[in-house]
Amino acid sequence: MKSFKLTLFLTLLAGGFGYIASCFVVRYFETDVSGVSFLLVAFLLLPITQLGNIIKELSSDSIYNNLNESEKRRLKKLIQMKRKQLYILVGLLVILSVLCTLGFQLVTQYKAEFLFSLIGVTLADIVFFFHALAVMDEINDFKNLLKDRQEKSELQQKTLERLKSHSNYD
């Protein structure tokens, strides 16, 4: 899920599906859902911490080691875009979580509706989580590419030095 627009679309789709599915399950099976809200809030916190770690990883300077100026400039633009997307995801997630949780706790008349919304947000949260993991995979792939490039360069240098030392003996 490298497309941010696809992530937002799937998030809305998962949220709507979660709302409808939970509405059906709770009403059809007449389930007691009194203790569910705190469990759902705990599930909502997991991607927020993951997104925080990824934003921290994007901010580290270790990514820029062994890059020329052109590569640094292009990478900075890409990282700024990814960081902005992650901030938007965190903001949406926090707002939805707070609204659903407060609504569930404060509004007794529509408690079931807020619970269904909270379940929908939790399903949407899974989409956020997978998007964050995709961004993290991109970062790790890029770091591995840089590491491989550096190792290849060091190997070439060593080979050239050996060739020079062998040519000096002749």
N, CA, C and O of each residue as an XYZ file, in Angstrom:
680
protein
N       0.833     -1.183      0.000
C       0.000      0.000      0.000
C       0.875      1.244      0.000
O       1.020      1.917      1.021
N       1.447      1.535     -1.138
C       2.335      2.677     -1.208
C       1.593      3.948     -1.602
O       2.129      5.049     -1.474
N       0.361      3.797     -2.081
C      -0.424      4.951     -2.479
C      -1.196      5.492     -1.278
O      -1.948      4.769     -0.625
N      -0.995      6.764     -1.007
C      -1.664      7.393      0.131
C      -3.168      7.501     -0.113
O      -3.962      7.312      0.808
N      -3.560      7.804     -1.348
C      -4.987      7.910     -1.665
C      -5.675      6.556     -1.507
O      -6.803      6.476     -1.022
N      -4.984      5.493     -1.921
C      -5.537      4.153     -1.745
C      -5.693      3.835     -0.263
O      -6.682      3.227      0.148
N      -4.720      4.244      0.528
C      -4.807      4.022      1.973
C      -6.019      4.731      2.561
O      -6.755      4.146      3.356
N      -6.232      5.986      2.177
C      -7.393      6.723      2.697
C      -8.703      6.080      2.254
O      -9.645      5.981      3.040
N      -8.764      5.641      0.993
C      -9.967      4.980      0.492
C     -10.238      3.685      1.254
O     -11.361      3.432      1.688
N      -9.198      2.869      1.411
C      -9.362      1.606      2.134
C      -9.700      1.833      3.602
O     -10.412      1.035      4.212
N      -9.190      2.920      4.164
C      -9.510      3.258      5.549
C     -10.997      3.550      5.695
O     -11.651      3.039      6.604
N     -11.523      4.371      4.801
C     -12.957      4.677      4.843
C     -13.788      3.423      4.598
O     -14.809      3.207      5.251
N     -13.347      2.605      3.660
C     -14.053      1.367      3.355
C     -14.047      0.419      4.558
O     -15.080     -0.155      4.904
N     -12.894      0.258      5.186
C     -12.790     -0.623      6.356
C     -13.604     -0.077      7.523
O     -14.243     -0.840      8.247
N     -13.581      1.239      7.706
C     -14.377      1.845      8.776
C     -15.866      1.623      8.568
O     -16.586      1.272      9.502
N     -16.320      1.828      7.344
C     -17.734      1.593      7.039
C     -18.121      0.137      7.192
O     -19.183     -0.179      7.727
N     -17.256     -0.749      6.720
C     -17.521     -2.180      6.867
C     -17.565     -2.580      8.338
O     -18.428     -3.355      8.751
N     -16.633     -2.050      9.127
C     -16.611     -2.360     10.557
C     -17.870     -1.891     11.254
O     -18.405     -2.580     12.123
N     -18.341     -0.715     10.868
C     -19.572     -0.182     11.459
C     -20.758     -1.087     11.127
O     -21.522     -1.475     12.011
N     -20.900     -1.414      9.854
C     -22.045     -2.224      9.416
C     -21.971     -3.639      9.990
O     -22.974     -4.178     10.457
N     -20.778     -4.236      9.951
C     -20.631     -5.605     10.457
C     -20.887     -5.671     11.955
O     -21.559     -6.587     12.429
N     -20.362     -4.716     12.701
C     -20.578     -4.741     14.153
C     -22.041     -4.470     14.488
O     -22.582     -5.042     15.434
N     -22.669     -3.611     13.724
C     -24.094     -3.325     13.917
C     -24.907     -4.614     13.734
O     -25.797     -4.923     14.527
N     -24.585     -5.344     12.688
C     -25.289     -6.601     12.411
C     -25.033     -7.634     13.506
O     -25.969     -8.254     14.012
N     -23.760     -7.818     13.872
C     -23.406     -8.852     14.853
C     -24.030     -8.561     16.213
O     -24.603     -9.456     16.834
N     -23.927     -7.334     16.676
C     -24.445     -7.000     18.007
C     -25.965     -7.125     18.046
O     -26.517     -7.630     19.024
N     -26.633     -6.679     17.012
C     -28.099     -6.738     17.018
C     -28.624     -8.144     16.729
O     -29.632     -8.561     17.300
N     -27.953     -8.863     15.857
C     -28.429    -10.199     15.492
C     -28.206    -11.196     16.624
O     -29.080    -12.010     16.923
N     -27.037    -11.129     17.250
C     -26.715    -12.081     18.311
C     -27.021    -11.546     19.710
O     -26.788    -12.239     20.700
N     -27.538    -10.329     19.799
C     -27.866     -9.690     21.076
C     -26.709     -9.826     22.066
O     -26.853    -10.396     23.147
N     -25.582     -9.298     21.671
C     -24.338     -9.428     22.425
C     -24.206     -8.310     23.444
O     -24.571     -7.166     23.174
N     -23.680     -8.649     24.624
C     -23.369     -7.638     25.641
C     -22.007     -7.037     25.303
O     -21.008     -7.751     25.225
N     -21.976     -5.741     25.107
C     -20.742     -5.075     24.671
C     -20.273     -4.048     25.687
O     -19.617     -3.071     25.326
N     -20.597     -4.257     26.936
C     -20.304     -3.242     27.946
C     -18.816     -3.014     28.160
O     -18.421     -1.882     28.441
N     -17.976     -4.029     28.041
C     -16.544     -3.849     28.311
C     -15.682     -3.760     27.075
O     -14.455     -3.802     27.170
N     -16.294     -3.640     25.928
C     -15.551     -3.684     24.673
C     -14.789     -2.395     24.389
O     -13.736     -2.437     23.751
N     -15.284     -1.271     24.837
C     -14.699      0.013     24.423
C     -13.246      0.156     24.838
O     -12.442      0.665     24.056
N     -12.883     -0.269     26.026
C     -11.502     -0.101     26.473
C     -10.551     -1.004     25.701
O      -9.404     -0.634     25.453
N     -11.020     -2.180     25.324
C     -10.214     -3.069     24.490
C      -9.976     -2.441     23.117
O      -8.872     -2.507     22.578
N     -11.010     -1.838     22.567
C     -10.877     -1.195     21.261
C      -9.926     -0.004     21.320
O      -9.146      0.212     20.393
N      -9.984      0.754     22.382
C      -9.074      1.894     22.542
C      -7.632      1.405     22.615
O      -6.730      2.044     22.073
N      -7.413      0.284     23.275
C      -6.057     -0.283     23.330
C      -5.582     -0.664     21.932
O      -4.418     -0.449     21.592
N      -6.475     -1.229     21.122
C      -6.112     -1.556     19.742
C      -5.825     -0.303     18.927
O      -4.994     -0.325     18.018
N      -6.507      0.781     19.248
C      -6.290      2.028     18.519
C      -4.928      2.639     18.823
O      -4.375      3.356     17.989
N      -4.381      2.367     19.997
C      -3.098      2.955     20.375
C      -1.911      2.295     19.684
O      -0.873      2.934     19.512
N      -2.036      1.052     19.292
C      -0.925      0.338     18.667
C      -0.401      1.034     17.411
O       0.803      1.281     17.335
N      -1.230      1.361     16.428
C      -0.693      2.037     15.244
C      -0.160      3.436     15.533
O       0.741      3.907     14.839
N      -0.700      4.103     16.542
C      -0.176      5.431     16.871
C       1.271      5.314     17.316
O       2.107      6.127     16.920
N       1.577      4.317     18.132
C       2.968      4.135     18.560
C       3.840      3.710     17.390
O       4.984      4.150     17.279
N       3.316      2.862     16.519
C       4.080      2.444     15.338
C       4.353      3.641     14.434
O       5.469      3.804     13.939
N       3.354      4.468     14.220
C       3.542      5.658     13.391
C       4.552      6.604     14.024
O       5.354      7.219     13.321
N       4.520      6.725     15.342
C       5.514      7.554     16.029
C       6.926      7.046     15.811
O       7.842      7.835     15.577
N       7.112      5.733     15.886
C       8.435      5.155     15.643
C       8.894      5.377     14.207
O      10.071      5.641     13.962
N       7.981      5.272     13.274
C       8.345      5.466     11.871
C       8.698      6.924     11.609
O       9.649      7.207     10.880
N       7.951      7.844     12.187
C       8.280      9.266     12.030
C       9.647      9.550     12.626
O      10.427     10.311     12.052
N       9.945      8.952     13.764
C      11.268      9.108     14.379
C      12.354      8.554     13.456
O      13.411      9.165     13.297
N      12.091      7.405     12.855
C      13.052      6.788     11.930
C      13.274      7.677     10.705
O      14.394      7.790     10.206
N      12.206      8.300     10.229
C      12.341      9.203      9.084
C      13.145     10.447      9.438
O      13.753     11.060      8.561
N      13.154     10.819     10.691
C      13.870     12.020     11.117
C      15.345     11.773     11.388
O      16.105     12.727     11.555
N      15.764     10.520     11.434
C      17.162     10.236     11.779
C      18.089     10.611     10.627
O      17.725     10.509      9.455
N      19.280     11.040     10.981
C      20.264     11.452      9.982
C      21.037     10.278      9.397
O      21.783     10.453      8.434
N      20.873      9.095      9.956
C      21.621      7.941      9.452
C      21.203      7.564      8.037
O      21.939      6.873      7.334
N      20.037      8.011      7.623
C      19.570      7.723      6.270
C      20.439      8.444      5.241
O      20.638      7.941      4.135
N      20.951      9.611      5.598
C      21.654     10.450      4.640
C      23.135     10.128      4.500
O      23.823     10.759      3.698
N      23.641      9.169      5.255
C      25.060      8.832      5.151
C      25.382      8.293      3.761
O      24.590      7.562      3.167
N      26.544      8.659      3.257
C      27.069      8.162      1.981
C      26.216      8.544      0.772
O      26.178      7.804     -0.212
N      25.547      9.662      0.831
C      24.770     10.144     -0.310
C      25.407     11.407     -0.854
O      25.959     12.214     -0.106
N      25.323     11.570     -2.178
C      25.788     12.840     -2.731
C      24.668     13.872     -2.583
O      23.559     13.536     -2.167
N      24.959     15.114     -2.920
C      24.001     16.207     -2.678
C      22.696     16.032     -3.450
O      21.620     16.316     -2.923
N      22.786     15.569     -4.684
C      21.586     15.366     -5.486
C      20.691     14.299     -4.863
O      19.474     14.469     -4.794
N      21.289     13.210     -4.414
C      20.511     12.147     -3.776
C      19.902     12.619     -2.461
O      18.758     12.291     -2.150
N      20.667     13.391     -1.691
C      20.142     13.919     -0.428
C      18.936     14.816     -0.669
O      17.936     14.737      0.044
N      19.044     15.665     -1.680
C      17.958     16.592     -1.981
C      16.686     15.821     -2.376
O      15.595     16.129     -1.895
N      16.835     14.824     -3.250
C      15.677     14.036     -3.667
C      15.099     13.235     -2.504
O      13.882     13.127     -2.354
N      15.978     12.681     -1.692
C      15.518     11.889     -0.560
C      14.806     12.759      0.468
O      13.808     12.336      1.053
N      15.306     13.966      0.694
C      14.654     14.860      1.654
C      13.235     15.190      1.221
O      12.325     15.233      2.048
N      13.041     15.425     -0.083
C      11.691     15.711     -0.577
C      10.771     14.514     -0.361
O       9.627     14.671      0.064
N      11.273     13.324     -0.655
C      10.478     12.114     -0.476
C      10.143     11.891      0.995
O       9.010     11.545      1.331
N      11.117     12.086      1.861
C      10.896     11.886      3.295
C       9.928     12.920      3.846
O       9.091     12.593      4.687
N      10.026     14.165      3.386
C       9.083     15.193      3.838
C       7.654     14.827      3.442
O       6.718     15.018      4.220
N       7.493     14.297      2.223
C       6.169     13.899      1.769
C       5.634     12.738      2.619
O       4.475     12.757      3.035
N       6.473     11.734      2.874
C       6.048     10.587      3.683
C       5.735     11.014      5.115
O       4.765     10.546      5.711
N       6.555     11.897      5.658
C       6.326     12.370      7.025
C       4.999     13.132      7.102
O       4.248     12.976      8.066
N       4.713     13.949      6.098
C       3.452     14.694      6.069
C       2.266     13.728      6.019
O       1.268     13.927      6.712
N       2.379     12.683      5.196
C       1.316     11.687      5.128
C       1.113     10.999      6.474
O      -0.020     10.781      6.904
N       2.209     10.662      7.131
C       2.099      9.988      8.426
C       1.501     10.906      9.485
O       0.735     10.452     10.336
N       1.845     12.203      9.443
C       1.231     13.150     10.380
C      -0.278     13.236     10.152
O      -1.053     13.313     11.105
N      -0.683     13.222      8.894
C      -2.116     13.250      8.582
C      -2.792     11.996      9.127
O      -3.867     12.072      9.722
N      -2.156     10.840      8.921
C      -2.725      9.592      9.431
C      -2.834      9.602     10.953
O      -3.854      9.195     11.510
N      -1.786     10.066     11.620
C      -1.818     10.135     13.086
C      -2.921     11.081     13.539
O      -3.670     10.766     14.463
N      -3.026     12.235     12.894
C      -4.063     13.195     13.256
C      -5.460     12.627     13.083
O      -6.303     12.751     13.972
N      -5.703     12.001     11.937
C      -7.013     11.387     11.709
C      -7.309     10.298     12.729
O      -8.414     10.205     13.263
N      -6.310      9.488     12.984
C      -6.496      8.386     13.922
C      -6.792      8.887     15.329
O      -7.679      8.364     16.004
N      -6.065      9.881     15.764
C      -6.283     10.428     17.106
C      -7.658     11.080     17.201
O      -8.385     10.858     18.170
N      -8.016     11.877     16.209
C      -9.318     12.551     16.233
C     -10.461     11.537     16.255
O     -11.380     11.646     17.067
N     -10.398     10.552     15.360
C     -11.461      9.542     15.325
C     -11.529      8.748     16.625
O     -12.614      8.469     17.136
N     -10.380      8.392     17.145
C     -10.348      7.611     18.388
C     -10.924      8.400     19.555
O     -11.725      7.876     20.330
N     -10.520      9.648     19.679
C     -11.000     10.476     20.787
C     -12.505     10.718     20.668
O     -13.236     10.603     21.651
N     -12.960     11.051     19.468
C     -14.394     11.304     19.289
C     -15.235     10.071     19.602
O     -16.240     10.158     20.307
N     -14.821      8.936     19.079
C     -15.599      7.717     19.328
C     -15.560      7.309     20.793
O     -16.578      6.913     21.361
N     -14.387      7.407     21.403
C     -14.266      7.004     22.807
C     -15.048      7.941     23.720
O     -15.770      7.485     24.607
N     -14.907      9.249     23.505
C     -15.667     10.198     24.322
C     -17.166     10.049     24.092
O     -17.958     10.083     25.033
N     -17.537      9.886     22.837
C     -18.952      9.691     22.542
C     -19.502      8.445     23.202
O     -20.624      8.439     23.709
N     -18.711      7.399     23.190
C     -19.152      6.153     23.818
C     -19.319      6.320     25.321
O     -20.241      5.759     25.912
N     -18.435      7.083     25.935
C     -18.478      7.249     27.388
C     -19.505      8.291     27.841
O     -20.104      8.145     28.907
N     -19.710      9.336     27.042
C     -20.533     10.455     27.494
C     -21.985     10.401     27.033
O     -22.876     10.847     27.755
N     -22.231      9.872     25.866
C     -23.585      9.887     25.320
C     -24.220      8.520     25.550
O     -23.904      7.555     24.855
N     -25.096      8.447     26.508
C     -25.695      7.151     26.846
C     -26.820      6.758     25.897
O     -27.098      5.573     25.713
N     -27.464      7.751     25.298
C     -28.603      7.462     24.432
C     -28.165      6.728     23.163
O     -28.872      5.836     22.694
N     -27.026      7.086     22.609
C     -26.555      6.486     21.359
C     -25.302      5.639     21.589
O     -24.415      5.593     20.737
N     -25.234      4.984     22.716
C     -24.042      4.214     23.086
C     -23.719      3.147     22.034
O     -22.555      2.958     21.681
N     -24.725      2.463     21.542
C     -24.490      1.413     20.552
C     -23.917      1.999     19.261
O     -23.016      1.415     18.659
N     -24.435      3.145     18.841
C     -23.933      3.765     17.614
C     -22.464      4.156     17.747
O     -21.683      3.985     16.811
N     -22.095      4.676     18.903
C     -20.692      5.031     19.113
C     -19.815      3.786     19.190
O     -18.666      3.804     18.748
N     -20.348      2.720     19.745
C     -19.586      1.474     19.782
C     -19.358      0.955     18.369
O     -18.257      0.517     18.035
N     -20.385      1.001     17.549
C     -20.230      0.553     16.169
C     -19.204      1.423     15.443
O     -18.389      0.924     14.667
N     -19.256      2.723     15.704
C     -18.271      3.628     15.103
C     -16.865      3.304     15.592
O     -15.911      3.328     14.815
N     -16.742      3.007     16.864
C     -15.437      2.673     17.436
C     -14.889      1.389     16.825
O     -13.690      1.289     16.566
N     -15.743      0.421     16.596
C     -15.312     -0.813     15.934
C     -14.899     -0.513     14.502
O     -13.905     -1.055     14.019
N     -15.647      0.341     13.817
C     -15.272      0.738     12.460
C     -13.931      1.445     12.421
O     -13.113      1.192     11.536
N     -13.707      2.330     13.380
C     -12.419      3.037     13.453
C     -11.292      2.051     13.733
O     -10.184      2.206     13.219
N     -11.572      1.041     14.544
C     -10.546      0.043     14.834
C     -10.179     -0.733     13.575
O      -9.002     -1.016     13.348
N     -11.156     -1.078     12.763
C     -10.842     -1.741     11.494
C     -10.087     -0.807     10.559
O      -9.162     -1.229      9.865
N     -10.479      0.453     10.540
C      -9.750      1.427      9.725
C      -8.322      1.578     10.230
O      -7.397      1.830      9.458
N      -8.166      1.422     11.513
C      -6.863      1.499     12.154
C      -5.904      0.443     11.600
O      -4.703      0.685     11.482
N      -6.439     -0.712     11.267
C      -5.612     -1.774     10.692
C      -5.031     -1.323      9.358
O      -3.875     -1.615      9.050
N      -5.825     -0.615      8.571
C      -5.323     -0.100      7.292
C      -4.201      0.900      7.541
O      -3.186      0.871      6.846
N      -4.370      1.788      8.529
C      -3.303      2.719      8.899
C      -2.033      1.957      9.245
O      -0.936      2.330      8.830
N      -2.193      0.903      9.998
C      -1.051      0.120     10.454
C      -0.295     -0.480      9.267
O       0.935     -0.437      9.230
N      -1.023     -1.037      8.302
C      -0.353     -1.621      7.144
C       0.310     -0.562      6.272
O       1.358     -0.815      5.678
N      -0.285      0.608      6.191
C       0.369      1.689      5.449
C       1.668      2.089      6.140
O       2.683      2.314      5.480
N       1.638      2.175      7.451
C       2.848      2.518      8.200
C       3.924      1.458      8.006
O       5.102      1.787      7.870
N       3.531      0.200      7.993
C       4.504     -0.866      7.759
C       5.085     -0.788      6.349
O       6.265     -1.075      6.147
N       4.259     -0.401      5.371
C       4.765     -0.253      4.003
C       5.791      0.874      3.927
O       6.802      0.745      3.237
N       5.539      1.975      4.630
C       6.508      3.076      4.664
C       7.798      2.614      5.331
O       8.892      2.940      4.871
N       7.667      1.857      6.409
C       8.852      1.346      7.102
C       9.642      0.400      6.203
O      10.872      0.416      6.215
N       8.948     -0.418      5.429
C       9.634     -1.304      4.485
C      10.397     -0.507      3.438
O      11.515     -0.869      3.070
N       9.796      0.579      2.958
C      10.495      1.435      1.998
C      11.776      1.995      2.594
O      12.817      2.022      1.937
N      11.695      2.438      3.832
C      12.875      2.995      4.503
C      13.951      1.928      4.652
O      15.121      2.178      4.361
N      13.561      0.748      5.101
C      14.532     -0.330      5.284
C      15.137     -0.782      3.961
O      16.331     -1.073      3.895
N      14.323     -0.845      2.904
C      14.853     -1.200      1.589
C      15.875     -0.179      1.119
O      16.912     -0.535      0.559
N      15.575      1.087      1.349
C      16.511      2.131      0.935
C      17.807      2.049      1.733
O      18.895      2.194      1.175
N      17.692      1.817      3.033
C      18.899      1.685      3.858
C      19.738      0.491      3.408
O      20.964      0.576      3.345
N      19.074     -0.618      3.096
C      19.807     -1.788      2.609
C      20.472     -1.510      1.275
O      21.585     -1.973      1.027
N      19.804     -0.762      0.420
C      20.396     -0.385     -0.861
C      21.650      0.450     -0.643
O      22.666      0.234     -1.303
N      21.581      1.404      0.280
C      22.755      2.227      0.581
C      23.882      1.387      1.173
O      25.051      1.580      0.838
N      23.531      0.474      2.037
C      24.536     -0.390      2.656
C      25.210     -1.270      1.605
O      26.431     -1.421      1.605
N      24.408     -1.847      0.711
C      24.973     -2.671     -0.359
C      25.869     -1.852     -1.272
O      26.925     -2.314     -1.704
N      25.440     -0.638     -1.559
C      26.244      0.233     -2.417
C      27.570      0.576     -1.755
O      28.609      0.604     -2.414
N      27.535      0.834     -0.460
C      28.768      1.152      0.263
C      29.695     -0.063      0.314
O      30.902      0.072      0.118
N      29.142     -1.243      0.574
C      29.961     -2.457      0.604
C      30.577     -2.738     -0.760
O      31.733     -3.150     -0.849
N      29.819     -2.519     -1.806
C      30.326     -2.722     -3.163
C      31.454     -1.744     -3.453
O      32.465     -2.111     -4.051
N      31.280     -0.506     -3.029
C      32.323      0.506     -3.230
C      33.591      0.144     -2.464
O      34.695      0.275     -2.993
N      33.438     -0.308     -1.224
C      34.606     -0.713     -0.433
C      35.305     -1.910     -1.059
O      36.534     -1.972     -1.069
N      34.541     -2.855     -1.579
C      35.125     -4.021     -2.238
C      35.888     -3.609     -3.495
O      36.966     -4.134     -3.773
N      35.329     -2.675     -4.243
C      36.025     -2.177     -5.435
C      37.326     -1.487     -5.054
O      38.343     -1.661     -5.725
N      37.296     -0.709     -3.986
C      38.512     -0.021     -3.526
C      39.577     -1.030     -3.121
O      40.744     -0.875     -3.483
N      39.198     -2.045     -2.385
C      40.156     -3.068     -1.964
C      40.725     -3.809     -3.166
O      41.921     -4.096     -3.218
N      39.873     -4.114     -4.123
C      40.334     -4.805     -5.326
C      41.296     -3.934     -6.111
O      42.314     -4.423     -6.599
N      40.992     -2.662     -6.238
C      41.892     -1.739     -6.939
C      43.225     -1.620     -6.219
O      44.277     -1.581     -6.857
N      43.186     -1.563     -4.902
C      44.432     -1.484     -4.131
C      45.267     -2.741     -4.314
O      46.488     -2.650     -4.436
N      44.640     -3.911     -4.336
C      45.376     -5.155     -4.559
C      45.965     -5.196     -5.959
O      47.096     -5.638     -6.158
N      45.185     -4.730     -6.927
C      45.699     -4.704     -8.297
C      46.884     -3.756     -8.414
O      47.862     -4.056     -9.099
N      46.795     -2.618     -7.746
C      47.910     -1.665     -7.773
C      49.135     -2.258     -7.095
O      50.253     -2.101     -7.584
N      48.933     -2.930     -5.986
C      50.076     -3.516     -5.281
C      50.693     -4.647     -6.099
O      51.911     -4.823     -6.070
N      49.888     -5.415     -6.824
C      50.419     -6.475     -7.682
C      51.141     -5.894     -8.890
O      52.144     -6.445     -9.343
N      50.640     -4.800     -9.402
C      51.301     -4.192    -10.568
C      52.618     -3.541    -10.165
O      53.514     -3.421    -11.000
N      52.760     -3.121     -8.924
C      54.018     -2.540     -8.445
C      55.107     -3.593     -8.319
O      56.288     -3.263     -8.429
N      54.747     -4.842     -8.094
C      55.733     -5.908     -7.962
C      56.299     -6.320     -9.315
O      57.406     -6.855     -9.379
N      55.579     -6.086    -10.371
C      56.058     -6.497    -11.703
C      57.095     -5.601    -12.257
O      57.581     -5.830    -13.365
